[in-house]
């Protein structure tokens, strides 16, 4: 079909918004803990509520999108995210925070299911690799920007600056300037609803193996050891990514007394910024070596810097946590591609199962929070050695049907 660059641009904007709303949870962790007087275990329930929504909504959304059109699902997703954002902005407390994050997570899960096939259709199959990488770079850029926006808004609430700050102050509780972010999120989601309603969407034609099958197909897939192995891999990846980004600001405050509203937020921003930079380097390295070898090298380096973050001196810890993001950059795309290359059929249903693995971001945070309450946050974050260790093992046992092509290959590699 004819390329639709307007829809491609709209999808890129959607990737930006998903990341902007999702990856602010980490920098806000110390604020949740302080203002709602939470233990680490209670704080762990917040990302749990957000990421468990992916487990609830991913597979049903992939089925709904085949019954309704992409536009309807995207409008519904932003309405759900708007409701979640407004709920916490109007009634800021621990229980509404849990419900709010769950609703926002449901909206983001619905969007994730829709936008990748839509991007392939709108941008052209021959450009899908390029547009997918561009989308990931935009996703990473938004993750870098959102903590900086948080710092800016917190520092300027209550100031004499004009613009929207005086309007916000009347609706933000004293001593909780970070709530202003959720008013911003509500406005962004509402604006996206309007944009979606006035936009004309192309018809997405899925190939037979891209379509989500019935529940029986998913159940049959789960009986295959390779499917379970890669589900666990995505579970561990998202658990590790969020385990570092969510807890690092609180860790830096608790052990090294860095201000979470400035230094801690900036450290999280650089975690995502370096992940974007690492992704660019990874594109070149994947043309030079087998993806499994690259996964092993980057995972070992990530473990080294995680150790420096957990046990190093204050400045070493501050920089090391951010550098972990650089070496995590290639893990998600490599694991996802190895997974899809390891089965010969039912890729649509398998992709839905893999996306459901995002619940690792929920469960791992709950475990870290629980261990942190009992033994200390440092000891709790040591659980990440297990999740990183599993990802390291993939580089040794993965046997894809087709490996990534490098510049040294004359023919397509067969594993």
C-alpha positions as CSV (number, residue, x, y, z in Angstrom):
1,X,0.0,0.0,0.0
2,X,1.0,3.7,-0.3
3,X,3.2,4.9,2.5
4,X,1.4,7.2,5.0
5,X,4.0,9.5,6.6
6,X,1.4,11.3,8.7
7,X,0.5,8.0,10.4
8,X,4.2,7.2,10.8
9,X,4.7,10.5,12.5
10,X,1.7,9.9,14.7
11,X,3.1,6.5,15.7
12,X,6.4,8.1,16.6
13,X,4.6,10.6,18.8
14,X,2.7,7.7,20.4
15,X,6.0,6.0,21.2
16,X,7.2,9.2,22.8
17,X,4.1,9.5,24.9
18,X,4.2,5.9,26.0
19,X,7.8,6.3,27.2
20,X,7.2,9.7,28.7
21,X,4.4,8.3,30.9
22,X,6.0,4.9,31.7
23,X,9.6,5.7,32.7
24,X,8.8,8.6,35.1
25,X,7.8,6.0,37.8
26,X,11.5,5.5,38.8
27,X,12.4,9.1,39.5
28,X,9.1,9.5,41.4
29,X,9.8,6.5,43.6
30,X,11.4,8.6,46.5
31,X,8.4,11.0,46.3
32,X,5.9,8.2,46.6
33,X,7.8,6.7,49.6
34,X,8.2,10.1,51.4
35,X,4.7,11.6,50.8
36,X,2.7,8.4,51.2
37,X,5.0,7.1,54.0
38,X,5.7,3.8,52.4
39,X,8.0,0.9,53.2
40,X,10.0,-0.5,50.3
41,X,7.6,-3.4,50.0
42,X,4.6,-1.0,49.7
43,X,6.6,1.1,47.2
44,X,7.2,-2.1,45.1
45,X,3.4,-2.4,44.6
46,X,3.4,0.8,42.5
47,X,5.4,-0.5,39.6
48,X,3.7,-3.9,40.1
49,X,0.3,-2.2,39.5
50,X,1.6,-0.6,36.3
51,X,3.4,-3.6,34.7
52,X,0.8,-6.2,35.8
53,X,-1.5,-4.4,33.4
54,X,0.6,-5.7,30.5
55,X,-0.2,-9.2,31.7
56,X,-3.9,-8.4,31.9
57,X,-4.3,-6.5,28.6
58,X,-1.7,-7.7,26.1
59,X,-3.2,-10.8,24.7
60,X,-6.9,-9.6,25.0
61,X,-5.8,-6.4,23.2
62,X,-4.2,-8.4,20.3
63,X,-7.6,-10.1,19.9
64,X,-9.7,-7.0,20.2
65,X,-7.7,-5.1,17.5
66,X,-8.8,-7.8,15.0
67,X,-12.4,-7.3,16.0
68,X,-12.3,-3.5,16.0
69,X,-10.0,-1.1,14.1
70,X,-6.7,0.3,15.3
71,X,-8.1,3.8,15.7
72,X,-10.8,2.7,18.1
73,X,-8.3,0.8,20.2
74,X,-5.8,3.7,20.3
75,X,-8.6,6.2,21.3
76,X,-9.8,3.8,24.0
77,X,-6.2,3.4,25.3
78,X,-5.6,7.1,25.7
79,X,-9.0,7.6,27.4
80,X,-8.0,4.9,29.9
81,X,-4.6,6.5,30.5
82,X,-6.3,9.9,30.8
83,X,-8.7,8.5,33.5
84,X,-5.7,7.1,35.4
85,X,-3.7,10.3,35.2
86,X,-6.6,12.4,36.3
87,X,-7.5,10.1,39.2
88,X,-4.0,10.5,40.9
89,X,-3.9,14.3,40.1
90,X,-7.3,14.9,41.8
91,X,-7.1,12.4,44.6
92,X,-3.4,11.9,45.5
93,X,-3.0,9.0,47.9
94,X,-1.5,5.5,48.0
95,X,-4.6,3.6,46.9
96,X,-5.4,5.9,44.0
97,X,-1.8,5.8,43.0
98,X,-2.0,2.0,42.6
99,X,-5.3,2.2,40.6
100,X,-3.9,5.1,38.6
101,X,-0.8,3.3,37.6
102,X,-2.8,0.2,36.7
103,X,-5.1,2.2,34.4
104,X,-2.2,4.0,32.7
105,X,-0.4,0.6,32.3
106,X,-3.6,-0.9,30.6
107,X,-3.6,2.0,28.2
108,X,0.1,1.6,27.4
109,X,-0.4,-2.1,26.8
110,X,-3.2,-1.5,24.4
111,X,-1.1,0.9,22.4
112,X,1.9,-1.4,22.3
113,X,-0.2,-4.1,20.7
114,X,-1.5,-1.8,18.0
115,X,1.4,0.5,16.9
116,X,3.9,-2.1,15.6
117,X,1.7,-3.6,12.9
118,X,0.4,-0.2,12.1
119,X,4.0,1.1,11.7
120,X,4.8,-1.7,9.3
121,X,1.8,-1.0,7.2
122,X,2.1,2.8,7.2
123,X,5.9,3.0,6.6
124,X,6.2,0.1,4.2
125,X,7.5,-3.4,5.0
126,X,10.8,-2.6,3.2
127,X,11.4,0.3,5.7
128,X,10.2,-1.5,8.8
129,X,13.6,-2.3,10.2
130,X,14.6,1.4,9.9
131,X,11.3,2.8,11.3
132,X,11.4,0.3,14.2
133,X,14.9,1.4,15.2
134,X,13.8,5.1,14.9
135,X,10.8,4.4,17.1
136,X,13.1,2.8,19.8
137,X,15.4,5.9,19.6
138,X,12.4,8.2,20.1
139,X,11.2,5.9,23.0
140,X,14.7,6.3,24.6
141,X,14.7,10.0,24.0
142,X,11.4,10.4,25.8
143,X,12.7,8.4,28.7
144,X,15.6,10.8,29.0
145,X,13.4,13.9,28.8
146,X,10.7,12.9,31.3
147,X,12.9,13.0,34.5
148,X,14.3,16.4,33.3
149,X,10.7,17.7,32.9
150,X,9.9,16.4,36.4
151,X,12.9,18.3,37.9
152,X,11.9,21.4,36.0
153,X,8.3,21.3,37.2
154,X,9.2,20.6,40.8
155,X,11.7,23.4,41.0
156,X,9.4,25.9,39.4
157,X,6.2,25.1,41.3
158,X,5.6,28.0,43.7
159,X,7.9,30.3,41.8
160,X,6.9,33.7,40.4
161,X,7.1,32.4,36.8
162,X,4.1,32.9,34.6
163,X,2.6,30.5,32.2
164,X,0.8,27.4,33.4
165,X,2.5,27.2,36.8
166,X,0.1,29.6,38.6
167,X,-2.8,27.6,37.2
168,X,-1.4,24.3,38.4
169,X,-0.6,25.5,42.0
170,X,-4.3,25.8,42.9
171,X,-4.7,22.1,42.0
172,X,-1.5,20.7,43.5
173,X,-1.3,19.8,47.3
174,X,1.3,21.8,49.3
175,X,4.5,19.9,49.6
176,X,3.7,17.5,46.7
177,X,4.7,19.5,43.6
178,X,5.3,16.2,41.7
179,X,1.6,15.8,41.4
180,X,1.7,18.5,38.7
181,X,3.2,15.8,36.4
182,X,-0.1,13.9,36.5
183,X,-2.0,17.0,35.5
184,X,0.4,17.3,32.6
185,X,-0.1,13.6,31.7
186,X,-3.9,14.1,31.7
187,X,-3.6,17.0,29.3
188,X,-1.2,15.0,27.0
189,X,-3.6,12.0,26.9
190,X,-6.6,14.2,26.2
191,X,-4.7,15.9,23.4
192,X,-3.8,12.5,22.0
193,X,-7.5,11.4,22.0
194,X,-8.4,14.5,20.0
195,X,-5.5,13.9,17.5
196,X,-6.5,10.2,17.1
197,X,-10.2,11.1,16.5
198,X,-9.4,13.6,13.7
199,X,-6.8,11.3,12.0
200,X,-7.6,8.9,9.2
201,X,-6.0,5.5,9.7
202,X,-5.0,3.0,7.0
203,X,-6.3,-0.6,7.0
204,X,-3.7,-2.9,8.5
205,X,-3.5,-6.3,6.7
206,X,-1.7,-8.8,8.9
207,X,0.0,-11.8,7.5
208,X,-1.5,-15.2,8.6
209,X,1.4,-15.8,11.1
210,X,1.1,-12.3,12.5
211,X,-2.5,-12.7,13.6
212,X,-3.2,-13.5,17.2
213,X,-4.7,-16.9,17.4
214,X,-7.4,-18.1,19.8
215,X,-6.6,-18.9,23.5
216,X,-5.9,-22.6,22.4
217,X,-3.0,-21.4,20.2
218,X,-1.5,-19.5,23.1
219,X,-1.9,-22.5,25.4
220,X,-0.3,-24.8,22.9
221,X,2.6,-22.5,22.5
222,X,3.2,-22.4,26.2
223,X,3.6,-26.1,26.1
224,X,6.8,-25.6,24.1
225,X,10.0,-25.3,26.3
226,X,11.5,-22.7,23.9
227,X,8.4,-20.4,24.3
228,X,8.6,-20.7,28.1
229,X,12.3,-20.0,28.1
230,X,11.9,-16.8,26.1
231,X,8.9,-15.7,28.1
232,X,11.1,-15.9,31.2
233,X,13.8,-14.0,29.2
234,X,11.5,-11.1,28.5
235,X,10.2,-11.3,32.1
236,X,13.9,-11.0,33.4
237,X,14.7,-8.2,30.9
238,X,11.9,-5.9,31.9
239,X,12.4,-6.8,35.6
240,X,16.1,-5.9,35.3
241,X,15.5,-2.7,33.4
242,X,12.8,-1.4,35.8
243,X,14.7,-2.8,38.8
244,X,17.6,-0.5,38.1
245,X,15.7,2.5,36.8
246,X,12.9,2.4,39.4
247,X,15.1,1.9,42.5
248,X,18.3,3.7,41.7
249,X,17.1,7.2,42.7
250,X,15.9,5.8,46.1
251,X,19.1,3.9,46.5
252,X,21.2,7.0,45.8
253,X,19.2,9.0,48.3
254,X,19.1,6.3,51.0
255,X,22.8,5.3,50.9
256,X,24.5,8.4,49.5
257,X,22.1,11.2,50.3
258,X,21.8,12.5,46.7
259,X,18.7,14.7,46.2
260,X,16.1,12.6,44.4
261,X,14.4,15.7,42.8
262,X,17.6,16.8,41.1
263,X,20.6,14.4,41.2
264,X,18.6,11.3,41.4
265,X,16.2,12.3,38.6
266,X,19.2,13.3,36.4
267,X,20.8,9.9,37.0
268,X,17.6,8.2,35.8
269,X,17.5,10.5,32.8
270,X,21.1,9.5,31.9
271,X,20.2,5.8,32.4
272,X,17.7,6.1,29.5
273,X,19.8,8.5,27.5
274,X,22.8,6.2,27.6
275,X,20.5,3.3,26.7
276,X,19.6,5.2,23.5
277,X,23.2,5.8,22.8
278,X,24.0,2.2,23.4
279,X,21.3,1.2,21.0
280,X,22.9,3.2,18.2
281,X,26.2,1.5,18.8
282,X,24.4,-1.8,19.0
283,X,23.1,-1.3,15.4
284,X,26.7,-1.2,14.1
285,X,28.0,-4.1,16.3
286,X,25.2,-6.4,15.1
287,X,26.6,-6.0,11.6
288,X,30.0,-7.3,13.0
289,X,29.1,-10.2,15.3
290,X,26.6,-12.8,16.2
291,X,23.8,-11.3,18.3
292,X,24.3,-14.0,21.0
293,X,28.0,-13.0,21.5
294,X,27.0,-9.3,21.7
295,X,24.4,-10.2,24.3
296,X,27.0,-12.0,26.4
297,X,29.5,-9.2,26.3
298,X,27.0,-6.4,27.1
299,X,25.4,-8.4,29.9
300,X,28.7,-9.0,31.6
301,X,29.6,-5.3,31.4
302,X,26.1,-4.4,32.7
303,X,26.7,-6.7,35.7
304,X,30.1,-5.1,36.4
305,X,28.6,-1.6,36.5
306,X,25.6,-2.8,38.5
307,X,28.1,-4.1,41.1
308,X,29.9,-0.7,41.1
309,X,26.5,1.0,41.6
310,X,25.5,-1.2,44.5
311,X,28.9,-1.3,46.3
312,X,30.9,1.6,45.0
313,X,31.7,5.0,46.6
314,X,29.0,7.7,46.2
315,X,30.3,9.2,42.9
316,X,31.1,5.8,41.5
317,X,27.6,4.6,42.4
318,X,26.0,7.6,40.8
319,X,27.6,7.2,37.4
320,X,27.6,3.4,37.4
321,X,23.8,3.0,37.7
322,X,23.4,5.2,34.6
323,X,26.1,3.3,32.7
324,X,24.1,0.1,33.2
325,X,21.5,1.5,30.9
326,X,24.1,1.8,28.1
327,X,24.9,-1.9,28.2
328,X,21.2,-2.9,28.6
329,X,20.5,-1.2,25.2
330,X,20.8,-4.3,23.0
331,X,19.2,-6.8,25.3
332,X,15.5,-6.3,24.4
333,X,15.8,-6.3,20.6
334,X,18.3,-9.2,20.6
335,X,16.2,-11.4,23.0
336,X,12.9,-10.6,21.1
337,X,14.5,-11.3,17.7
338,X,16.1,-14.6,18.9
339,X,12.7,-15.6,20.3
340,X,10.8,-15.0,17.1
341,X,13.6,-16.7,15.1
342,X,13.4,-19.8,17.3
343,X,9.8,-20.8,16.2
344,X,8.6,-21.4,12.6
345,X,4.9,-20.4,13.0
346,X,2.3,-18.5,15.1
347,X,4.5,-15.5,15.4
348,X,1.6,-13.2,16.2
349,X,0.5,-15.3,19.2
350,X,4.1,-15.8,20.3
351,X,4.7,-12.0,20.2
352,X,1.6,-11.5,22.4
353,X,3.1,-14.0,24.9
354,X,6.5,-12.2,24.8
355,X,4.8,-8.8,25.4
356,X,3.0,-10.4,28.4
357,X,6.5,-11.0,29.8
358,X,6.6,-7.3,30.6
359,X,4.9,-8.3,33.9
360,X,8.5,-9.0,35.0
361,X,8.6,-5.2,35.6
362,X,5.8,-5.8,38.2
363,X,7.0,-9.0,39.9
364,X,10.7,-8.2,40.2
365,X,9.9,-4.8,41.8
366,X,7.7,-6.4,44.3
367,X,10.4,-8.9,45.2
368,X,13.1,-6.1,45.5
369,X,10.7,-4.0,47.6
370,X,9.9,-7.0,49.9
371,X,13.6,-8.0,50.3
372,X,14.5,-4.3,50.8
373,X,12.0,-4.0,53.7
374,X,13.4,-7.1,55.4
375,X,17.1,-6.8,54.7
376,X,17.8,-3.4,53.1
377,X,17.5,-2.0,49.6
378,X,21.0,-2.9,48.6
379,X,20.4,-6.5,49.5
380,X,17.0,-6.4,47.7
381,X,18.6,-5.0,44.5
382,X,21.0,-7.9,44.6
383,X,18.1,-10.0,43.3
384,X,19.0,-8.4,39.9
385,X,22.0,-10.7,39.7
386,X,19.5,-13.6,39.1
387,X,17.6,-11.8,36.3
388,X,20.8,-10.5,34.6
389,X,22.3,-14.0,35.0
390,X,19.4,-15.6,33.1
391,X,19.8,-13.1,30.3
392,X,23.5,-13.9,30.2
393,X,22.7,-17.6,29.8
394,X,20.6,-17.0,26.7
395,X,23.8,-16.2,24.8
396,X,24.9,-19.8,25.4
397,X,21.7,-21.8,24.9
398,X,19.8,-19.9,22.2
399,X,19.5,-21.8,18.9
400,X,17.6,-19.6,16.5
401,X,16.5,-21.0,13.1
402,X,18.2,-18.0,11.4
403,X,21.0,-15.9,13.0
404,X,21.6,-12.2,12.3
405,X,23.5,-11.5,9.1
406,X,26.8,-9.8,9.5
407,X,29.1,-8.1,7.0
408,X,31.4,-11.2,7.2
409,X,28.6,-13.6,6.0
410,X,28.4,-14.5,2.3
411,X,25.2,-16.5,2.8
412,X,22.4,-16.5,5.3
413,X,23.6,-18.2,8.5
414,X,21.9,-21.3,9.7
415,X,22.2,-22.2,13.4
